[in-house]
Amino acid sequence: MLGMLFNEKECKELDYVLRKELDEMLLDMSDQRLDQNIRHAIANRYKTVFRMYARFAPQKELSKYAWGGRSSQFKH
């Protein structure tokens, strides 16, 4: 386990970076041109980044990135 301290500005920046990364991965997972193995790897990474984001994101914001309702975009 690793602990880190961030000031307010750094927290906002981390929030922004993680949200943009989640947005990009959702877009990639919905791209049917990508190979299924690639989309699966992106989905695994999405889960990790989402858990990171979930540690400090407000519940309302977090629900925007909950992947449960998006399973139709990515077929295993």
N, C-alpha and C positions, 0 to 999 in steps of 0.2 A: 504494500500500500504506500502511496505517496501523498503527502500533504503539501498544499501550496496556499499562500496568502496573496490575495489580490486586492488592490484598491478599487474604488468605485469605477474609475475610468477603465481599468483593465477588465473588470467584470462585464461592463457593457460591451467592450470589444470582443471578449470571449463569447458572449451571448450572440453577437452579430455573426461572428465567424462560424459558430456551430449551426445557427439557423440557416445561413447561406449554404453550408455544406449539406445539411439535411435536404434543403430545397433541391440542390443539384443532384443528390443521390435519388430522390423521388423521381425527378425527371428522367434520369438514366434508367431506373428500373422500369419505367413505363415505355421505354424505347424498344420496340419489338425488333429493331434491326440488330440489337446487341445479342450475342450468343447467350444461351440460357446459363451457361457456367459463369459468364461475366456478370450477369444480373444477379445470380446467386451470391457471388462474392461481394457485390455491392450491397445486397440485402444484409449479409453478415456484418459488414462494416457499418451499415445504417443502424443496426441494433446497438452496436458499441457506442457510436456517436450520440444516439438518442438517449442512452443511459447516462452519458456524461451531461447532456443538456438537461435531463430530468432532475439532476441534483440541485439545480438552482432556478429553473424556469418556473414561472407562475403556472398554476394548473390550467388556466384559460389558454395561455400560450402553448402549453404542452399538448393540449388536446388537438391543436392544429397539425401536429406532427405524429400523433398516434397512428401507427401503421395498420392497425386492425381493419379499418374500413377500406384500405387501399390494396388488399390482397388480390383483387381482380386485376390489378396492373401488373403483378408479377406472378407468373405461374411456375411452380416448381417442376 
